[in-house]
Amino acid sequence: MWIEILLLSRLAEGPLHGYELRKAVEASTGRMLSNNSLYPTLRRFVDAGAVLRDAEDQQSKPPRHVYSITDVGRELLHDQLTDFPEELALNDTEFLARVGNFSRLDEDERRAVLDTRDRVITAERERLSKLAAAQADPWTRTVLAEVGRRLTEERAWLDTLRSTSSEEDR
């Protein structure tokens, strides 16, 4: 779903052809998209009426396709940003795709995403702590403790995001 969010959010800023869209996603996220994920997703969007595809003539070259978001696509983007089930909430890429688009959500919607992430990382930290305590191998315990430490740090970041979100809406 994160690919869909990233593509629709870039198209919400204006029409782009495939290469420009791929580069815009890379520039805004650091994530590289392959044509094997880009074009099938765009085709699905076109088929669903979320994106329009228009041919743009080029001198001495075949026409290139320019993609633009529709009202259906804007609604789909909003729905995908706010729909953050717990089974996706531990996925960093899914979470960061939503945070990177928080300007498209109101404070309550942002808070719901943050609260979901907070719940799942709290549960994951507790799970890892129990696993670490049961490990005989010190290196395994070290790795599990480090992952738990990182999750604790992220909870502090979530608090910062909540504060920033509240200030932004004032």
Buried (B, 14 or more C-beta within 10 A) or exposed (E): BBBBBBBBBBBBEEBBBBEBBBBBBEEBBEEEBEEEEBBEBBEEBBEEEBBBBEEEEEEEEEEBBBBBBBEEBBEBBBEBBBEBEEEBBBBEBBBBBBBBBBEBBEBEBBBBBBBBBBEBBBBBBEEBBEBBEEBEEEEEBEBBBEBBEEBEEBEEEBEEBBEEBEEEEE
